[in-house]
């Protein structure tokens, strides 16, 4: 049929020629094979043989096995997923470690909303403390590549090879991913924010103050109106913010199990942080740069704020200023007496 757009294979081939690693390119293509099959499984959902009424769990289980099987044929030594406490060793002689959330947002399956697959590719350290099992216990700044597939109205791959962030769209007619957006830059002017506002009463003061100022709109300290979006799918929110600007917040809160945050550091926060930073954005836990955090366990949870650099930086300032605001009188602080 002909298509003038560059394919993912061609993009990776050019990257390899300019000094990119062959093993990383091969691994990304293996993940793309898995994503095509995953997208097809999601498309038929409850019609899958043997899925029955609990097709979400069926797809979750299928996703783990599907991507693990694809990666077994690539230069990957170990795979760590959101679903398991320990890593799976594929071949200890290989050079790469992959962290993956095989089917992110699977709770949205039965409502027909966007889901995705998030991944991070790390080098296996040549030497250091611990064995092969600890290869994913590196700060996110050590990632060689990261990305996510989104399964929505169209299927797409958002990818960074540490040379910008790019979008490849799947053409189901020929099975190729084509480069449709190059060197994305997160717009600074976006007026949308994504957060689950139902948890307002549980948030830390800094997050409440930040959201209050957005809600106050043109009459508040920000002097402009903002729109809230929330789909409970980080891949969907991130895809929109990369294109339109804005900010995504999943803060820690006071509920049991949420005190340290709920976003997986290794399989979710790290790849998203690299994707956004390579697109000129930022990522923080409120205090620390996400990519500087050193993991302590495969399923470690953290708060996550990603989006345009200016907006992420502003949230960090709210946290830095929180002690002073806590001590100030509500009557005289700069944010005013009346709260929304």
C-alpha positions in Angstrom: 0.0 0.0 0.0 3.0 2.3 0.5 3.7 4.6 3.4 6.1 7.5 3.4 6.5 7.5 7.2 9.5 5.9 8.9 8.8 2.6 10.5 10.0 1.7 14.0 12.4 -0.8 12.5 13.9 1.9 10.3 14.1 4.4 13.2 16.0 1.8 15.3 18.3 0.9 12.4 19.3 4.5 12.0 19.8 4.9 15.7 22.0 1.8 15.8 24.2 3.1 13.0 24.7 6.4 14.9 25.9 4.5 18.0 22.8 3.0 19.5 23.0 -0.4 21.1 21.9 -3.4 19.0 20.6 -5.3 22.1 18.3 -2.4 23.0 16.9 -2.2 19.5 16.2 -5.9 19.4 14.5 -5.8 22.7 12.2 -2.9 21.7 11.2 -4.8 18.6 10.4 -7.8 20.7 8.2 -5.6 22.9 6.5 -4.2 19.8 5.6 -7.8 18.7 4.1 -8.4 22.2 2.2 -5.1 22.0 0.6 -6.0 18.7 -0.7 -9.2 20.1 -1.8 -7.6 23.3 -3.8 -5.0 21.4 -5.6 -7.8 19.5 -6.4 -9.6 22.7 -7.8 -6.4 24.3 -9.9 -5.7 21.1 -11.9 -8.9 21.6 -11.8 -8.8 25.4 -14.5 -11.1 26.9 -14.7 -13.0 23.6 -11.4 -14.6 24.2 -11.7 -18.4 24.6 -11.7 -19.3 28.3 -11.8 -15.7 29.6 -15.4 -16.0 31.0 -16.9 -13.2 33.0 -13.5 -12.3 34.7 -11.8 -11.4 31.5 -9.8 -8.6 33.2 -7.9 -11.1 35.3 -7.6 -13.4 32.2 -6.0 -10.5 30.2 -3.7 -9.6 33.2 -2.4 -13.1 33.3 -2.1 -13.3 29.6 -0.1 -10.1 29.4 2.5 -11.3 31.9 3.1 -14.5 30.0 2.9 -12.8 26.5 5.6 -10.2 27.2 7.8 -12.6 29.1 7.7 -15.0 26.1 8.6 -12.2 23.7 11.5 -11.1 25.8 12.9 -14.7 26.1 13.8 -14.3 22.4 15.7 -11.1 23.0 19.0 -10.1 24.7 17.3 -9.8 28.1 18.8 -11.3 31.3 16.0 -10.6 33.7 12.4 -9.3 33.7 10.7 -7.6 36.6 6.9 -7.0 36.6 4.4 -5.2 38.8 2.7 -8.6 39.4 5.7 -10.4 41.0 7.8 -9.9 44.2 10.9 -11.2 42.5 12.5 -11.0 39.0 12.4 -13.7 36.5 15.9 -14.8 35.3 15.8 -15.6 31.6 19.5 -15.9 30.8 22.1 -14.5 33.3 24.7 -14.1 30.5 22.7 -11.5 28.7 23.2 -7.7 29.0 19.9 -6.1 29.6 17.3 -6.0 32.4 13.6 -5.0 31.7 11.1 -3.7 34.1 7.5 -3.9 32.7 3.9 -3.3 33.7 2.4 -5.6 31.1 -1.2 -4.3 31.2 -1.4 -1.0 33.0 -4.9 0.3 33.7 -6.5 -3.1 33.4 -9.3 -2.1 35.7 -10.5 0.0 32.8 -10.9 -3.0 30.5 -14.6 -3.6 31.3 -15.4 0.1 30.7 -13.6 0.2 27.3 -11.1 2.9 28.3 -7.4 3.1 27.3 -4.9 0.8 28.8 -1.2 0.3 28.1 2.1 -1.4 28.6 4.9 0.5 30.3 8.6 -0.6 30.2 12.1 0.4 31.1 15.3 -1.1 29.8 18.4 -1.1 32.0 21.9 -2.3 31.5 23.0 -5.3 33.7 25.9 -3.8 35.7 29.2 -5.4 34.9 30.1 -5.4 38.6 28.7 -4.2 41.9 27.0 -5.3 45.0 24.6 -8.3 44.6 23.9 -10.7 41.9 21.8 -10.6 38.7 18.6 -10.4 40.7 19.5 -6.8 41.8 20.1 -5.5 38.3 16.8 -3.5 38.4 17.8 -1.8 41.7 19.4 1.1 39.9 18.2 4.7 39.9 16.1 5.6 36.9 18.8 7.8 35.4 20.6 4.6 34.4 17.8 3.6 31.9 19.0 3.0 28.4 15.5 3.4 27.0 11.9 3.6 28.2 8.4 3.8 26.7 4.8 2.8 26.8 2.3 1.4 24.4 -1.2 2.8 24.6 -4.2 0.7 23.5 -6.9 3.3 22.7 -8.8 4.5 19.6 -5.4 3.8 18.0 -2.5 1.9 19.3 0.8 3.8 19.7 4.2 3.6 21.2 5.7 6.5 23.1 9.5 5.9 23.1 12.7 7.5 24.3 16.2 6.2 23.4 17.6 9.1 25.4 17.6 11.2 22.2 14.2 12.8 22.6 10.7 11.4 22.9 8.9 10.1 19.8 5.5 8.6 19.0 4.9 5.6 16.7 1.4 4.7 15.6 0.4 1.1 14.8 -1.1 0.6 11.4 -3.2 -2.6 11.9 -3.3 -3.1 8.1 0.3 -4.1 7.9 1.4 -4.5 11.5 4.1 -1.8 11.5 4.5 1.1 13.9 5.1 4.3 12.0 6.8 7.5 13.4 4.0 10.1 13.6 5.5 12.6 16.1 9.2 13.4 16.5 11.0 15.0 19.3 7.9 15.9 21.4 8.1 18.9 23.7 5.6 19.1 26.5 3.7 22.4 26.0 4.2 24.8 28.9 0.9 26.5 28.3 -1.5 23.7 29.0 -4.3 24.4 31.5 -5.3 20.8 32.3 -4.4 18.8 35.4 -5.1 15.2 36.3 -5.7 14.0 39.8 -8.2 11.9 41.7 -10.0 14.7 43.6 -12.1 12.3 45.6 -9.1 11.8 47.9 -8.7 15.5 48.6 -9.3 15.1 52.4 -6.4 12.6 52.6 -3.8 14.7 50.8 -0.8 16.5 52.2 -1.1 20.2 52.7 1.1 21.1 49.8 -1.0 19.1 47.3 -4.3 20.6 48.7 -2.9 24.1 48.5 -1.7 23.5 44.9 -5.1 22.1 43.8 -7.0 24.8 45.7 -5.1 27.5 43.7 -6.0 25.7 40.4 -9.6 25.5 41.4 -9.7 29.2 42.3 -9.0 29.9 38.6 -9.0 33.4 37.3 -9.9 34.9 40.7 -7.1 33.0 42.5 -3.4 33.5 42.7 -2.7 31.8 39.3 -5.0 34.3 37.5 -6.3 31.8 35.0 -8.8 28.9 34.8 -7.8 25.3 34.7 -9.6 22.1 33.7 -9.4 18.8 35.6 -9.2 15.4 33.7 -9.1 12.0 35.3 -9.5 8.6 33.6 -7.7 6.4 36.1 -5.2 5.4 33.4 -1.7 6.9 33.7 -0.9 6.0 30.1 -3.9 7.9 28.8 -3.3 10.9 31.0 0.4 11.0 30.1 -0.3 10.6 26.3 -2.6 13.6 26.5 -0.2 15.8 28.6 2.7 15.0 26.2 0.7 16.4 23.4 -1.4 19.2 25.1 0.6 20.1 28.2 -0.5 20.0 31.8 0.3 17.9 34.8 -0.5 14.5 36.3 -0.4 14.0 40.1 -0.7 10.8 42.0 0.4 11.9 45.5 0.9 10.0 48.7 -1.9 10.4 51.2 -3.0 9.4 54.7 -5.0 6.3 53.8 -3.5 2.9 54.9 -1.3 1.6 52.1 -1.0 5.0 50.4 1.4 6.7 52.9 4.4 6.1 50.6 2.5 6.6 47.3 1.0 4.0 44.9 3.0 4.3 41.7 5.5 1.6 41.1 9.0 3.2 41.0 10.8 0.7 38.8 8.0 -0.4 36.4 6.0 2.9 36.1 7.5 6.0 37.6 11.0 5.6 36.2 10.0 5.1 32.6 7.4 7.9 32.7 10.0 10.2 34.3 12.5 9.5 31.5 9.9 9.9 28.8 8.9 13.3 30.2 12.3 14.6 30.9 13.4 13.7 27.3 10.4 15.7 26.1 11.5 18.8 28.1 9.2 18.0 31.1 9.8 17.0 34.6 9.0 14.3 37.2 9.2 14.4 41.0 7.8 12.7 44.1 7.2 16.2 45.4 10.7 16.6 46.9 13.1 14.5 44.9 13.7 14.0 41.2 12.2 10.6 40.3 15.2 9.5 38.3 17.5 10.0 41.3 15.6 7.7 43.6 17.4 4.4 44.4 15.0 1.5 44.6 14.9 -0.7 47.7 12.5 -3.4 46.3 11.0 -4.4 43.0 7.5 -3.3 44.0 8.5 -0.1 45.8 5.8 2.6 45.6 6.3 6.3 45.3 4.2 9.5 44.8 4.5 10.8 41.2 4.0 14.2 39.6 4.9 14.5 35.9 4.1 17.1 33.3 5.5 20.3 32.0 8.7 21.4 33.7 7.2 24.7 35.0 4.2 23.0 36.5 6.2 20.1 38.1 8.7 22.7 39.5 5.8 24.7 40.9 4.5 21.6 42.8 8.0 21.1 44.2 8.0 24.7 45.5 4.7 24.1 47.2 6.3 21.3 49.1 9.4 23.3 49.9 7.2 26.1 51.2 4.8 23.9 53.1 6.5 24.3 56.6 6.2 28.1 56.4 2.5 27.9 55.3 1.7 25.5 58.1 3.0 28.0 60.6 1.3 31.0 59.0 -2.1 32.3 59.9 -4.8 31.5 57.3 -6.1 35.0 57.7 -2.8 36.6 56.5 -1.2 34.2 54.1 -0.9 35.1 50.4 -3.5 32.6 49.3 -6.4 34.4 51.0 -9.0 33.5 53.6 -11.6 31.7 51.5 -11.0 28.2 50.2 -12.8 26.2 47.5 
